[in-house]
Amino acid sequence: MTKPELAAAIADATEVSKDKGAEILNAILDEITNAVRQDDAVSLIGFGTFSKRSRSARTGRNPQTGATIEIAASNSVGFKPGKAIKDAVN
């Protein structure tokens, strides 16, 4: 499912226009992004939790040359699925 398809599904479920459904979806995604950016975990009971995860700097290897390279520290987003979504998939 793509973002426009999800927006259309939200519009159908809430009986609003497709444009309004897209606005709702964008507002939700923006709020999740802002919260994770500020190191807040976003927990949607039954669905899952989005959180910021830090990766420390490490040494890697270039697969073509075999040379050692330094990989900088970075942040990423982690998602831990909730019980309800795990049960639905299984």
ZAMARGU-4260 file (C-alpha; in steps of 0.2 Angstrom, whole numbers, plus 5000, padded with zeros to 4 digits):
<rodrens>
0) 5000/5000/5000 | 5007/5017/4995 | 5004/5034/5004 | 4991/5039/4992 | 4982/5023/4994
5) 4982/5024/5013 | 4976/5042/5012 | 4961/5036/5002 | 4958/5022/5014 | 4958/5035/5028
10) 4946/5046/5018 | 4934/5031/5015 | 4934/5026/5033 | 4931/5043/5040 | 4919/5048/5026
15) 4929/5064/5021 | 4936/5069/5005 | 4952/5062/4998 | 4961/5078/5000 | 4956/5079/5019
20) 4962/5061/5021 | 4979/5066/5014 | 4979/5080/5026 | 4975/5069/5041 | 4989/5056/5036
25) 5002/5070/5033 | 4998/5078/5050 | 5000/5061/5059 | 5016/5057/5050 | 5023/5075/5054
30) 5019/5073/5072 | 5027/5056/5073 | 5043/5063/5065 | 5043/5078/5076 | 5042/5068/5092
35) 5055/5055/5087 | 5067/5070/5081 | 5065/5076/5099 | 5070/5059/5107 | 5052/5055/5112
40) 5045/5038/5109 | 5028/5037/5100 | 5018/5022/5107 | 5002/5017/5098 | 4995/5004/5109
45) 4992/4988/5099 | 5001/4994/5084 | 5019/4998/5090 | 5032/5010/5095 | 5043/5022/5085
50) 5059/5028/5094 | 5076/5036/5090 | 5091/5024/5090 | 5109/5029/5090 | 5122/5020/5081
55) 5140/5022/5088 | 5155/5026/5076 | 5163/5010/5071 | 5176/5003/5059 | 5171/4995/5043
60) 5179/4987/5027 | 5177/4992/5009 | 5171/4976/5001 | 5179/4981/4984 | 5196/4985/4990
65) 5197/4977/5008 | 5203/4994/5015 | 5197/4999/5032 | 5186/5014/5034 | 5178/5023/5048
70) 5159/5024/5048 | 5153/5039/5057 | 5140/5039/5072 | 5122/5041/5066 | 5104/5040/5072
75) 5090/5030/5065 | 5072/5026/5068 | 5067/5010/5076 | 5050/5002/5076 | 5045/4989/5088
80) 5028/4981/5083 | 5014/4979/5096 | 5006/4962/5101 | 4990/4966/5090 | 4999/4968/5074
85) 5010/4953/5077 | 4995/4942/5080 | 4987/4949/5065 | 5002/4945/5054 | 5004/4927/5061
</rodrens>
